[in-house]
Amino acid sequence: TVSTSSGAFTAKPKVRTIVAFGDSITAGYGITIPEAYPQLLENALTRNGKNIRVVNSGVSGETTAGGLRRASFVAAQKPDFVIIALGGNDVLRGIDPAATKANLAGIITIFKKEDIVVILAGMKSPTNLGPIYVEAFDGLYPELAKEYNLSLIPFLLEGVALDATLNQADGIHPNQNGAQIIAENNILPKLLPLLK
């Protein structure tokens, strides 16, 4: 509180920022920006009394290699938190999980260097790529979370994937109801403890 001749006023608290750094699921492919999970997450945070802005930094078709190329630009904006939600397009292209892991490690390092709190959102491989690929891909998220001491959302699409009522006609991209579950059930419980 600062005293002035006209009385006291309280400085407005700084609005903290979260960047949702991802692909088409983050961008809100097939739905509107207000229906995508970053905006729904901001709405949920507001309802929980948190003055936090969530910036949608989703790019449709983004791979982890693409994310690595633009991570420094996003980190330079100095958000307080970043949710990294990448890897789904790597699977669709059959990219070696070791390359995906190396790209994600590079992205994490760039954000951590700027003292940005990193939350890692895991993805899962479809079983048709075979057990060796599935095990390597699915395992890389918990491995990275442990290695870099990150908060992990085990599977971004938990409770949404493969449910026709929560996805668009392509069976891949969540509709608004699916995005709501991602925001409120999958991300929010991991995020709130970090905002204490």
C-alpha positions as CSV (number, residue, x, y, z in Angstrom):
1,T,0.0,0.0,0.0
2,V,1.3,3.4,-0.9
3,S,0.2,6.6,0.9
4,T,-0.5,9.7,-1.0
5,S,-1.9,13.1,-0.1
6,S,-5.3,11.9,-1.3
7,G,-5.2,8.8,0.8
8,A,-3.8,5.2,0.2
9,F,-4.0,3.1,-2.9
10,T,-2.9,-0.4,-3.5
11,A,-0.7,-1.3,-6.5
12,K,-2.4,-3.6,-8.9
13,P,-0.9,-7.1,-8.7
14,K,1.0,-8.2,-11.8
15,V,-1.0,-10.5,-14.0
16,R,0.9,-13.8,-14.2
17,T,1.1,-15.5,-17.6
18,I,0.9,-19.1,-18.7
19,V,1.8,-20.0,-22.3
20,A,0.1,-23.1,-23.7
21,F,2.8,-24.3,-26.1
22,G,1.5,-27.0,-28.4
23,D,0.0,-28.2,-31.7
24,S,-3.5,-28.3,-33.2
25,I,-5.1,-29.6,-29.9
26,T,-3.8,-26.4,-28.2
27,A,-4.6,-24.1,-31.1
28,G,-8.2,-25.4,-31.1
29,Y,-8.3,-26.9,-34.6
30,G,-11.9,-27.2,-35.8
31,I,-13.3,-25.1,-32.9
32,T,-13.0,-21.4,-32.0
33,I,-10.2,-19.9,-29.9
34,P,-12.6,-19.3,-27.0
35,E,-13.6,-23.0,-27.1
36,A,-10.0,-24.3,-27.1
37,Y,-8.5,-25.5,-23.8
38,P,-6.1,-22.5,-23.1
39,Q,-9.1,-20.1,-22.9
40,L,-11.2,-22.6,-20.9
41,L,-8.2,-23.0,-18.5
42,E,-8.0,-19.3,-18.0
43,N,-11.8,-19.2,-17.3
44,A,-11.3,-22.0,-14.7
45,L,-8.4,-20.2,-13.1
46,T,-10.5,-17.0,-12.9
47,R,-13.3,-19.0,-11.2
48,N,-10.6,-20.2,-8.7
49,G,-9.7,-16.6,-7.9
50,K,-6.5,-16.6,-9.9
51,N,-5.5,-13.5,-11.9
52,I,-3.7,-15.4,-14.6
53,R,-3.7,-14.9,-18.4
54,V,-3.3,-18.1,-20.6
55,V,-1.8,-17.4,-24.0
56,N,-2.6,-19.8,-26.7
57,S,0.7,-20.6,-28.5
58,G,-0.6,-23.6,-30.4
59,V,0.4,-24.2,-34.1
60,S,-1.5,-26.8,-36.1
61,G,0.8,-29.5,-37.4
62,E,3.6,-28.6,-35.0
63,T,6.1,-31.3,-34.3
64,T,8.6,-31.2,-31.5
65,A,11.3,-30.1,-34.0
66,G,9.1,-27.2,-35.0
67,G,8.5,-26.4,-31.3
68,L,12.2,-26.4,-30.7
69,R,12.7,-23.8,-33.5
70,R,10.2,-21.4,-31.9
71,A,10.9,-22.0,-28.2
72,S,13.5,-19.2,-27.8
73,F,11.1,-16.7,-29.3
74,V,8.3,-17.7,-26.8
75,A,10.8,-17.9,-23.9
76,A,11.9,-14.3,-24.7
77,Q,8.3,-13.1,-23.8
78,K,9.1,-14.2,-20.2
79,P,5.9,-16.0,-19.3
80,D,5.7,-17.3,-15.7
81,F,4.7,-20.8,-16.7
82,V,4.7,-22.8,-19.9
83,I,2.7,-26.0,-20.6
84,I,4.5,-28.0,-23.3
85,A,2.0,-30.1,-25.1
86,L,3.8,-31.6,-28.1
87,G,4.5,-35.0,-29.6
88,G,1.3,-36.1,-31.2
89,N,2.4,-35.1,-34.7
90,D,5.7,-36.8,-34.2
91,V,3.7,-40.1,-33.7
92,L,1.6,-39.5,-36.8
93,R,4.8,-39.2,-38.8
94,G,6.4,-42.2,-37.1
95,I,9.4,-40.1,-35.9
96,D,11.9,-42.0,-33.7
97,P,10.9,-41.4,-30.1
98,A,14.6,-40.7,-29.3
99,A,14.4,-37.7,-31.6
100,T,11.1,-36.5,-30.0
101,K,12.7,-36.9,-26.6
102,A,15.8,-34.9,-27.6
103,N,13.7,-32.1,-29.1
104,L,11.5,-31.9,-25.9
105,A,14.7,-31.8,-23.8
106,G,15.9,-28.9,-25.9
107,I,12.6,-27.1,-25.5
108,I,12.5,-27.7,-21.7
109,T,16.1,-26.4,-21.4
110,I,15.3,-23.2,-23.2
111,F,12.4,-22.4,-20.9
112,K,14.2,-23.4,-17.7
113,K,17.1,-21.2,-18.6
114,E,14.7,-18.2,-18.4
115,D,13.4,-19.4,-15.0
116,I,10.0,-20.2,-16.5
117,V,8.1,-23.0,-14.7
118,V,7.6,-25.9,-17.1
119,I,4.6,-28.3,-17.0
120,L,5.0,-31.2,-19.4
121,A,1.9,-32.7,-20.9
122,G,2.3,-36.3,-22.0
123,M,0.9,-37.9,-25.1
124,K,0.4,-41.6,-26.0
125,S,1.2,-43.6,-29.1
126,P,-1.5,-45.6,-30.9
127,T,-0.9,-49.3,-30.4
128,N,-0.7,-50.0,-34.1
129,L,2.9,-48.7,-34.1
130,G,4.0,-51.8,-32.2
131,P,4.9,-52.4,-28.6
132,I,8.6,-51.3,-28.9
133,Y,7.6,-47.9,-30.4
134,V,4.7,-47.5,-27.9
135,E,6.8,-48.2,-24.9
136,A,9.6,-45.8,-26.0
137,F,7.2,-43.0,-26.9
138,D,4.9,-43.3,-23.9
139,G,7.8,-43.6,-21.6
140,L,9.7,-40.5,-22.7
141,Y,7.4,-38.0,-20.9
142,P,7.7,-39.5,-17.4
143,E,11.5,-39.9,-18.1
144,L,11.8,-36.2,-19.0
145,A,9.7,-35.1,-16.0
146,K,11.9,-37.0,-13.7
147,E,15.1,-35.9,-15.3
148,Y,14.2,-32.2,-15.3
149,N,12.0,-32.3,-12.1
150,L,8.9,-31.1,-13.9
151,S,5.2,-31.3,-13.0
152,L,3.7,-33.9,-15.4
153,I,0.3,-34.2,-16.9
154,P,0.5,-37.9,-17.6
155,F,-1.8,-37.8,-20.7
156,L,-3.2,-34.5,-22.0
157,L,-6.2,-36.3,-23.6
158,E,-7.0,-38.5,-20.6
159,G,-10.8,-39.1,-20.6
160,V,-11.1,-37.6,-24.0
161,A,-9.2,-39.7,-26.5
162,L,-11.3,-42.3,-28.4
163,D,-14.6,-40.9,-27.0
164,A,-16.6,-40.0,-30.1
165,T,-18.8,-37.7,-28.0
166,L,-15.8,-35.6,-27.0
167,N,-14.1,-35.4,-30.3
168,Q,-14.7,-33.9,-33.7
169,A,-15.6,-36.1,-36.7
170,D,-11.9,-36.8,-37.4
171,G,-11.7,-38.7,-34.1
172,I,-8.4,-36.8,-33.2
173,H,-9.3,-33.3,-32.3
174,P,-11.4,-32.5,-29.2
175,N,-14.6,-30.6,-29.5
176,Q,-15.5,-28.0,-26.9
177,N,-16.6,-30.6,-24.4
178,G,-13.4,-32.5,-24.8
179,A,-11.4,-29.3,-24.4
180,Q,-13.3,-28.5,-21.2
181,I,-12.2,-31.9,-19.7
182,I,-8.6,-31.2,-20.8
183,A,-8.6,-27.8,-19.1
184,E,-10.5,-28.6,-15.9
185,N,-9.8,-32.3,-15.2
186,N,-6.3,-32.8,-16.7
187,I,-4.4,-29.5,-16.4
188,L,-6.0,-27.5,-13.6
189,P,-5.4,-30.0,-10.8
190,K,-1.7,-30.1,-11.8
191,L,-1.5,-26.3,-12.1
192,L,-3.2,-25.1,-8.9
193,P,-0.5,-26.4,-6.5
194,L,2.2,-24.6,-8.5
195,L,0.3,-21.3,-8.1
196,K,0.5,-21.2,-4.3
